[in-house]
Structure formats: C-alpha cells, structure tokens
Amino acid sequence: MAQKLANIKTKETAASVEDFIGAITDETKRKDSLALVKLIQKVTKEKPKLWGSAIIGFGNMIYESPNTGRQVEWVKVGFAPRKAALTLYLMMDAKKKEAHLKKLGKYKTDGGCVYVKKLEDVDVKVLEALLKDAVAGK
C-alpha cells in the first residue's frame, strides 16, 4: 500500500532565487552560491527554485527516510548558503561515496548532506561527480 506523503514546512516556493542570493551579505558566500547554481543547473538541467526561505533546490523527488520510512517531497539536489557553511543536499549515503569524498577537499558530512565553508576548499570536479551521482540516484 502506498504511503501518504508527510506534510513538511519546507516546500517549493515562487520566491526569486536571484533576489535571495543577491541579499546574501557575505561576498564569498554570494559568489559561491552563484557558482553552485551554475554548476548544479548544468548537471541537473533543472531551474533553481527556492524551497522554504533558504534552500535552493533543483528538481524534486519523493524521499523516503531509511530510518522511519516517512516519505516527503524534497529536492533532488540543492544547497543552502548557511552562516557556518554551504549545506549541500545530495541525498547520498556518505559511506558509499568515501572514494569521492576523500578527493573532495575540506568538508564535513552528516546524513545526505555535505558541509563546505567555501568552494575554494573543495575540488569542483569531484563535487560535480558527486552531483551527477546524486541526480542518478547512485
């Protein structure tokens, strides 16, 4: 029997991604955000959409939590320019991606997220490979 989607607060909005990025006061975070939009758009062939008030998502999918089985509509891939780091939502199992992650550079990971202080800390080609895998569901 199909499980009903859980209703979550963070949903796709009609708000302007350009305006959101333009309002980022940290110049490095703003430039990195623009670069990430270009890179992720190239990989996904999807237009960026603002999810909630601070997540830029590309495409959407039904995500099922491996722990609870709860299903939600969520971004296929995305990122949020948070104060502490750029949070990349790659919906991946970090253990399966250890080989890529070892080559990525300076980052932290938790669940399906990768946290990067700034893009210059990572190898963008490795990041692109991780994005491609995430889009392919690998």
N, C-alpha and C positions, 0 to 999 in steps of 0.2 A: 504494500500500500504506500502511495506517495506521501511523503511527509510534508506538512504545511510549512511554508516559509515563516521563519521568525520575523517579527517586525522590529527592526532596529532603528535607532535615531539617525545614524549616518546614512543618508540617501543621496542619490544624484540630484543636483540642483541645476537651475538655469543661470546661476551666477557666472560672471565673467572670470575665466581663468587669467586672462591678461590683466584685468584690474586687480585680482588677488595678488599676482606676482608683482605687479607694479607697486603695490603697497608694502612690500617687504622692505624694511628699513636697512637691514644688513646687506651691503652691496655684494659681498661674496655669495651669500645665500640666494640673493635675487639672480645673479648671473648663473649660478649653479642650477637654479630652478629652470631658467630659460634653456640652458643646455640639456637638462634632463627631459624637458618637454620635447625638444627636437629629437633627441635620441630615442625616447620611448615611442614617439609618434612614428619614427622611421621603422622601428621594429614591429609595432603593433598594427600600423596602417589605420589607427583609430584617432579620432579627435579627442583632445583632453576635455574632461568635464570636471567641475568642482563637486566633490562629494562632501556633504556637511559644510563646515565653514573653513576647512583647512587641508583636505586631501584632494590631490589632483589624480584622477583615475582615467584609465584608458581601457575601454571595453568593459563588459560586465559578465558575470557568471554566477552560478549558484554554487556557493561554497558550503561544504559540509564539514563541521568540526570533527576531527578524528577522535577527539576525547568524548564529546557529548552526542554527536550525531545531529546536532542542531544545524539547520540549513538557513542561510541568509543570502540575499542578493548582494554581491560585492564586486569590487573592481577586479578585472583580470590581472592587471598590474597597475601600480600607481606609486605616488610618493607624497610626503608631507614635509614641507620645509619647517621643521620644529626648531625651537630655540637651541636645544642641545645638539641636534644633528638632523641631517636629512634622513627621514624614515622611508625606506623603500619597501613597498608591499609587493613581494614576489611570490607569495603563496607557495613556498617550496619547503621541502624537508632539508634543512641545512646539512644533516648527516650525509644525504645523498649527493650533496654538492661540495663536499670537502675539497676535492681536487681543484675546482674552480675557485672556491673561496680562499684557498692557500695562496693563489696567484693574484687575488684582488687588491691587496694592499692593506691599509688601516681601516678596520671596520669592527663592528660588534654585531651579533645576531641574537635574535630571540624569536622562537616560533618561525613563522614565514617571513619575518622582517629582517632587513639588513640596515644597520645604522652607520652612516658615514658623516663625519664632521664637515668635510668639503671634498668636492670632486677631485681636486688635485692630489688627494690622499690615496686614490684608487686608480687602477688600470682600467680605463674606459672600455677597452676592447674586451676585457674579461667581464666587465659589467654588462656589456652588450650581449655576450654569450649567455650570461645568467638570465637576462631579459628574454632572449629567444627561447630558452628552455622553459621559462615560466609561462610564456604565451602558448607554447606547445604542450603544456601540462606535464612536463618531464620533471 
